[in-house]
Amino acid sequence: MKHFTNVKDLGNLQQAVKEALEIKKNRFAYKHLGENKTLLMVFFNSSLRTRLSTQKAGMNLGMNTIVLDINQGAWKLETERGVIMDGDKPEHILEAIPVMGCYCDVIGVRAFAQFEDKAYDYNETIINQFIEHSGKPVFSMEAATGHPLQAFADLITIEEYKKTKRPKVVLTWAPHPRALPQAVPNSFADFMNEAEVDFVITHPKGYELADKFVRGARIEYDQMKAFENADFIYAKNWAAYSDPNYGKILSTDRSWTVSARQMAVTNNAYFMHCLPVRRNMIVTDDVIESLQSIVIPEAANREISAQWVIKKIIEQ
């Protein structure tokens, strides 16, 4: 695997999950693969789980790890071509990227959607510049339109907790005070559409995701109906995708907050969320603190998804 940005890069998905679960049994079995290799993690945006889990994954594989926080320990980078650089950004990303490539063997990049230009975001301008100009394998630690490491960890978690061969998995929109990218729901849909699950997406009208991620998934605008007999509930907020409302908040309807009322119609479903989560906006205290909440095991599997991806890259 040369680069990792979406579910197709994994190859056989069922085999990838199987191998990831084997890694989880012995995280240090492949430590020799990373000897004398360096992982560079580049963050344009804040992180907790992604930073810790990916750095730990690299260390499990015996790699040296370098973390670079853009704007907090490095020069601010200009990302647009043709700009007169007379502002507060003294270095251009097109010089910075090949320099970064000189110091490492693998690069992870985290760069959120900016919600200023839909084409800029959905062309994945920043991570694709790393792929084009670094000369090194690149993997996404969350890009403008996808978060595949999270979705892979989500799938691993579902595999561990499922009670039926083909569980019903529901992705539900929930309210949030800020406009959030579509990256997590996009990737979750991307992975669930390839997995052996019955996948349903529920959200208010106006919050439709891009067709390339939704594909054949069933859309249900009635949240309670969507939740019926579900085995897994995955809650996440996202801002509007469709024009002319791209990046905007269309609703903060608290009736969509996942509570005991919705969970009561499920098949004693497990509750999932990528974290961080706004309590009593996305989900009520009683649901996230219940025995059916698996947000912590889900977060723990971020280490495993990252380790599988990095392993595949460095052993090529």
Protein Blocks (a to p, Z undefined) as FASTA:
>chain_A
ZZdcbfklnopmklmmmmmmmmmmommlmmmmmgoiacddddfbdcfklmmmmmmmmmmn
opacddddehilpccddfbehiacfbfbfbdfklmmmmmmmmpcbdcdddddehlamklm
mnommlmmmmmmnopacddebifkbcfklmmmmmmmmmmmpcbfbdcddddddddfbdcd
fklmmmmmmmmmmmccdddddddehiaccfklnmmaccdfblklmmgopabdcddddddf
bdckgoiafbfcfklpccfklmmmmghiacddebiadehklpcfklmmmmklcklmmmmm
mmmmmmmmmmmmmmZZ
